[in-house]
Each structure stands twice: as C-alpha cells, then as structure tokens.
Amino acid sequence: MTEAELVPLPVVDGFEVVECQTREEWLELRKGGIGASEAAVLVDAGRETLGDMWARKVGIFSDSVEEHERLEWGRRLEPALAAAYEEKTGRLIFDPGDFTIYRSRRYPWCTCTLDREIAPIEDREGPGVLELKCGDASQAGEWKYEPPLAHLVQVQWQLLVTGYQWGSIACLLGGNKFLWLDVKRQQDVIDILVAEAEKLWGMVVNETAPPVEYESPTAKDLLGAMYQKDDGTTIELPAAAIGWDARRTELKAQEKTVAAE
C-alpha cells in the first residue's frame, strides 16, 4: 500500500482524515509521520529513545506495534471506558474508528489516531479529543495529582494535529478506579513539540541519525544495525575517542580484579 493509494478524505479545520481499511494500511501510513503515542519521546518522556524512533522511521527497526497483554486488554476495555466516560460526564462522544489517521495540514508529519472525539459542550470551545487509558494499581502514585507526563504530551500532540482547544484523559486504574481529567491546549508546550519534531523529521528525511544514547539498552542493536556492513569506508572518530578507549581498558582491568576476588 503506497502513500498515493491512501487518498486523504475532505479537509476539516486544518487537518486531513485518512480512513485505513486494515491494520496493515494503518501501520504503513504511520511510518510517514510522528504519532501522538510517539510524541513523548521528543521530550524524553517516552519508552524509547530518539535514536530508536529515528531507526523505525527510516526502516532500520521494525515499525510494528507489538500486541502485548497490556495493549490487548486496553483495546478490549476501550468501549467500556468510553461508555463510563459518557455516563459520568454526561458528554456525547464519537468513535472515529481504530484505523482512522488525522494528519495536520501545516505539519504533514504530525499525525494521530484518536480513541474518541467529544462533541462541543457549553463550557468548552469547540469539540475535544478523548484519550482512554488502563493503568496498573502500582501506577496510582503517578496519577495522584495529574496523569503521567507521557499521557499529557500525547493529548497536546492530538490538539496540535486537530487544532482543537481542549481534550480529556480517562483511565481505569487497577481495574476498579475510574479517573478523568480535562486538559486545555497549551501552546507553549505545542511549540516545543513542533520544534523538536521538526529537527527529528529533518534527520529522518536526510537519513542522518541523532546522537546515540549509549546508556540505552537498545544502543548496541541500533549501532549494529546502522553499521552492519563493511563497505570499505573509514569512519573518523572524534579526539575524545582516545579517552573512551583508555577508560575501557581501565574498566576491563577492574573487571578482572573483581572477578578474581
């Protein structure tokens, strides 16, 4: 499935809507931009590094969404969470579909897939976005005062794409505690996200990798994938590399001493 075949639907308020028919089409289209669930990476609040996301976008790492247990049950419980939100808030919500992608006209590489849309209400300007979450009981501390940073960033990204002025986050915590909170558009946060996203997407287009975070558990895999072929070229290292090698030698000697003890 190519980009040309996924023809955008009519433009509404600054964003385009693309209705994918299958999960495979949806996954393919996601490669052409940065989604709301990935936005937290831009401000170091995500589960992966910038290098990992860059590698997925240029095709070095797989861009598939792993169907682990938490994701599976979140998907299964989503209709129940949506119904609970309607009941407890008295608001009307709409399901745009699991494989519907919203894409910003101003920043075509800014995309999102909404869990639900909220119809306009009296004390809010226009429609809103609704993000539905399931959390473990062990995460109660993270939700004590407000949702985790990654979730807040996700909603701000959705507001960036849609141009909406507000959204809401609802969460089933520990299987028996339902929480919800409205979130207003924060333009200063959106400006930061756009600036960081522009830098990253420029690296994707030019296939220029961001600095590797060597402390990351995926750093070895990333470097191995980037430099897996010996084509005869020479990579010039910075002068600081001499210090790296000296430190490595020192640590190797310590490792032998500790092992002997």
C-alpha positions in Angstrom: 0.0 0.0 0.0 1.6 3.3 -1.1 1.0 6.8 0.1 -0.7 7.7 -3.2 -3.2 4.9 -2.7 -4.2 6.2 0.7 -6.0 9.3 -0.6 -6.9 11.8 2.1 -10.6 12.5 2.8 -12.0 16.0 2.9 -10.1 18.6 4.9 -11.7 19.7 8.1 -10.4 22.7 10.2 -6.8 22.3 9.3 -6.4 18.6 9.3 -6.9 15.7 6.9 -8.6 12.5 7.7 -7.4 9.2 6.2 -9.6 6.1 6.8 -7.5 3.0 6.5 -9.4 -0.2 5.9 -6.9 -2.6 7.6 -4.4 -2.6 10.4 -1.7 -3.2 7.8 -2.7 0.0 5.9 -2.7 1.9 9.2 0.7 0.7 10.2 2.1 1.6 6.7 0.7 5.2 6.9 2.1 5.7 10.4 5.6 5.4 9.0 5.1 8.8 7.2 4.8 10.8 10.4 5.1 11.1 14.1 2.0 9.9 16.0 0.6 11.1 19.3 1.8 8.0 21.1 5.3 8.7 20.0 5.4 12.4 20.9 6.6 11.9 24.4 9.9 10.7 23.0 10.6 14.2 21.7 10.8 15.5 25.3 12.5 12.4 26.8 9.3 11.2 28.4 8.7 8.1 26.2 9.6 4.5 26.5 12.2 4.6 23.6 15.0 7.0 22.6 15.1 9.5 19.7 17.5 7.1 18.1 15.1 4.2 18.3 12.3 6.3 16.8 14.5 7.6 14.0 15.6 4.0 13.3 11.9 2.9 13.0 11.1 5.8 10.7 14.0 5.1 8.3 13.3 1.4 8.3 16.2 0.1 10.4 14.0 -1.1 13.2 10.5 -2.6 12.7 7.6 -0.2 13.0 5.1 -2.8 14.0 3.0 -2.3 17.2 3.6 -5.3 19.5 0.3 -6.8 20.8 1.4 -7.5 24.4 -1.1 -8.3 27.1 -1.5 -4.7 28.4 -2.2 -3.4 24.9 -4.6 -6.3 24.2 -6.7 -5.6 27.4 -6.6 -1.9 26.8 -8.1 -2.5 23.4 -10.7 -4.9 24.8 -11.7 -2.5 27.6 -11.8 0.7 25.5 -15.6 0.5 24.7 -16.4 0.1 28.4 -14.1 3.0 29.3 -15.8 5.2 26.7 -19.3 4.3 28.0 -18.2 5.0 31.6 -16.9 8.4 30.5 -20.2 9.3 28.8 -22.1 8.2 31.8 -20.1 10.0 34.4 -19.6 13.3 32.4 -22.9 13.4 30.5 -21.0 14.2 27.4 -21.6 12.9 23.9 -18.6 11.2 22.3 -17.9 9.7 18.8 -15.7 6.8 17.7 -13.7 7.8 14.6 -12.5 4.2 14.1 -9.4 2.2 15.1 -7.6 2.8 11.8 -8.5 6.5 11.1 -5.5 8.8 11.0 -5.7 12.5 11.4 -2.9 14.5 9.7 -2.0 18.2 10.2 -2.1 20.2 7.0 0.6 22.6 8.3 2.9 19.9 9.5 2.1 16.8 7.4 4.5 14.7 9.5 2.2 15.3 12.6 -0.4 12.6 12.9 -2.6 10.9 15.4 -5.3 8.3 15.9 -8.0 9.4 18.3 -9.7 7.0 20.8 -12.8 9.2 20.7 -13.9 12.7 19.8 -16.0 14.7 22.3 -18.9 16.8 21.0 -18.8 20.6 21.9 -20.1 21.4 25.3 -21.2 24.7 26.9 -18.0 25.5 28.9 -15.5 24.4 26.3 -14.6 25.9 22.9 -15.5 23.5 20.1 -15.0 19.8 20.1 -12.4 17.9 22.1 -10.3 14.8 22.0 -10.6 11.9 24.4 -7.7 9.6 25.3 -8.6 6.3 27.1 -6.0 4.5 29.3 -5.7 1.5 31.5 -3.2 1.6 34.4 -1.9 -0.8 37.0 -2.6 -0.4 40.6 1.1 0.1 41.1 0.8 3.3 39.0 -1.5 5.0 41.5 1.3 7.3 42.6 1.8 8.6 39.1 -1.9 9.6 38.9 -2.1 11.2 42.4 -2.2 14.8 41.1 -2.4 14.5 37.4 -1.9 12.0 34.6 1.6 10.9 33.7 3.6 13.3 31.6 3.6 11.0 28.6 -0.2 11.0 28.5 -0.4 14.8 28.8 2.1 15.2 26.0 0.0 12.7 23.9 -3.1 14.9 24.3 -1.2 18.1 23.5 0.0 16.4 20.3 -3.5 15.5 19.4 -4.6 19.1 19.9 -1.7 20.2 17.7 -2.9 17.9 14.9 -6.6 18.7 15.1 -6.4 22.4 16.1 -8.8 21.7 19.0 -8.6 23.7 22.2 -9.1 21.0 24.8 -9.2 17.3 25.5 -9.8 14.8 28.2 -8.0 11.8 29.6 -9.9 8.9 31.3 -8.2 6.0 33.0 -9.3 2.7 34.6 -6.7 2.3 37.4 -6.1 -1.0 38.9 -9.2 -2.5 37.3 -11.6 -0.7 39.8 -10.9 3.0 40.0 -12.1 5.3 37.2 -10.4 8.7 36.8 -10.9 11.5 34.3 -9.4 15.0 33.8 -9.9 17.7 31.2 -6.7 19.2 29.6 -6.6 22.6 28.0 -4.4 23.3 24.9 -1.0 24.7 26.0 0.5 26.5 23.0 3.9 26.8 24.7 4.2 23.0 25.1 3.0 22.5 21.5 5.6 25.0 20.2 8.3 22.9 21.9 7.0 19.7 20.5 6.8 21.2 17.0 10.4 22.4 17.2 11.7 19.1 18.4 9.7 17.2 15.9 10.9 19.3 13.0 14.5 18.6 14.0 13.9 14.8 14.2 11.9 14.7 11.0 14.7 16.5 9.2 17.0 13.8 10.3 14.5 11.1 9.0 14.3 12.8 5.6 18.1 13.2 5.4 18.7 9.8 7.0 21.0 11.4 9.4 21.0 9.7 12.8 20.6 11.7 16.0 23.3 11.2 18.7 23.2 7.7 20.1 22.3 7.4 23.7 24.9 4.9 24.8 23.3 4.2 28.1 20.1 3.0 26.3 19.6 -0.8 26.4 19.0 -0.6 22.6 22.2 1.3 21.8 24.1 -1.8 20.8 21.3 -3.0 18.5 21.0 0.4 16.9 24.7 0.8 16.2 24.9 -2.8 15.0 22.0 -2.2 12.5 23.5 1.1 11.4 27.0 -0.2 10.7 26.4 -3.9 10.0 28.0 -3.9 6.6 31.7 -3.3 5.9 31.8 -1.3 2.6 35.4 -0.3 2.9 34.8 3.2 4.2 36.6 4.7 7.2 34.7 6.4 10.0 36.7 9.1 11.6 36.2 9.2 15.4 36.5 12.4 17.5 39.6 13.0 19.6 37.6 12.1 22.7 37.5 8.5 21.5 41.1 8.1 22.8 39.8 8.7 26.3 36.9 6.2 25.7 39.4 3.5 24.8 41.6 4.3 27.8 38.7 4.2 30.1 37.5 0.9 28.5 41.0 -0.6 29.2 40.9 0.6 32.8 37.4 -0.9 33.4 38.5 -4.2 31.8 41.4 -4.4 34.3 39.0 -3.7 37.2 36.6 -6.3 35.9 39.4 -9.0 36.1 40.3 -7.9 39.6 36.7 -8.0 40.9 36.2 -11.4 39.2 39.3 -12.8 40.9 38.2 -11.6 44.3 
